[in-house]
Amino acid sequence: MTMTTTAPLSIRCFEARDTDAVVALWQEAFPEYRDLTRPQRNPHLSIANKMTTQPELFFIAEFEGQLVGTVMAGYDGHRGWMYSLAVDTTRRRLGIGTRLVAHAEAALTARGCPKVNLQVLSAKEDIRGFYEALGYRADAVISMGKRLGEFADAAPDVMCLK
């Protein structure tokens, strides 16, 4: 089944009833969510954590009653962030990801957010190309991270560069 540009795509806030469909989508879109050696990549935990912090910035795209995409955003008063943009593999290249990004950007702009950041694994050139087509550019920064609490000893999210 293909979606036409005139077909009704709706974007709304996540609801608890969406959990199973979101987890299934994320496990398809993000293989690391199936890796049990990375407990920090537990999709149920990601959803639970988002529901405690700005849950109104967790968006779902639906087409004909089926969940076909997600995006999460956040704003700390200085910068916005976008996470977990995922689109059903059978519905990619139909504008769903672009509409989800625009929706998240509009929600952040409405909060007074001056800039949105996101991270893409360096090995995922196709994903970088998608964001570049939307006007995103690599910033001259190095992303650093430190696992805290129960995740301090978890396997790092590292991709080796060739």
Protein Blocks (a to p, Z undefined) as FASTA:
>chain_A
ZZdfkbccddddddfklmmmmmmmmmmmmmmlmmmklmmlgfklmmmmmmmgokllcccd
deehiafbdcddddehlaccdehiacdfklgonommmmmmmmmmmmmmmnopabdcdddd
fklmmlmmmmmmnopacdddddddddehjllmgccdddddZZ
